[in-house]
Amino acid sequence: AFKQMENINNFLEFITSYGVHKGDQFQTVDLFEGNNMVQVVTTLHSVGRAAQRNRFTGPCLGPKESAENRRSFTDEQLKAGQNMPSLQMGTNQGASQAGMTSYGARRFITDTH
């Protein structure tokens, strides 16, 4: 049992040096006792992302890590954007209660025709 835990710890030390963040790693007892397998799978996906980042050419596991995508806007573009209404919180255009049944009215679920 001690040797198994030591091997798990060696794996965790290696993936730290490989570039997997500590917050993405499981604890040794999570795998050894099988208590937190979700975190173990999360760690494996993090190893997959690190492998892609380190240019591993074999099969991939998990999604690709996003890359930085900086954008630069001119002052004119920024001012033009201030005049546009924001739909981030949604809109109520076209909202209607047409076709809704009134409170207490029957709804026919099956087609009787």
Secondary structure as UniProt FT lines:
FT   HELIX           2..18
FT   HELIX           22..24
FT   HELIX           28..32
FT   TURN            33..34
FT   HELIX           37..53
FT   TURN            54..55
FT   HELIX           75..82
FT   TURN            88..89
FT   TURN            93..94
FT   TURN            98..99
FT   TURN            103..104
//
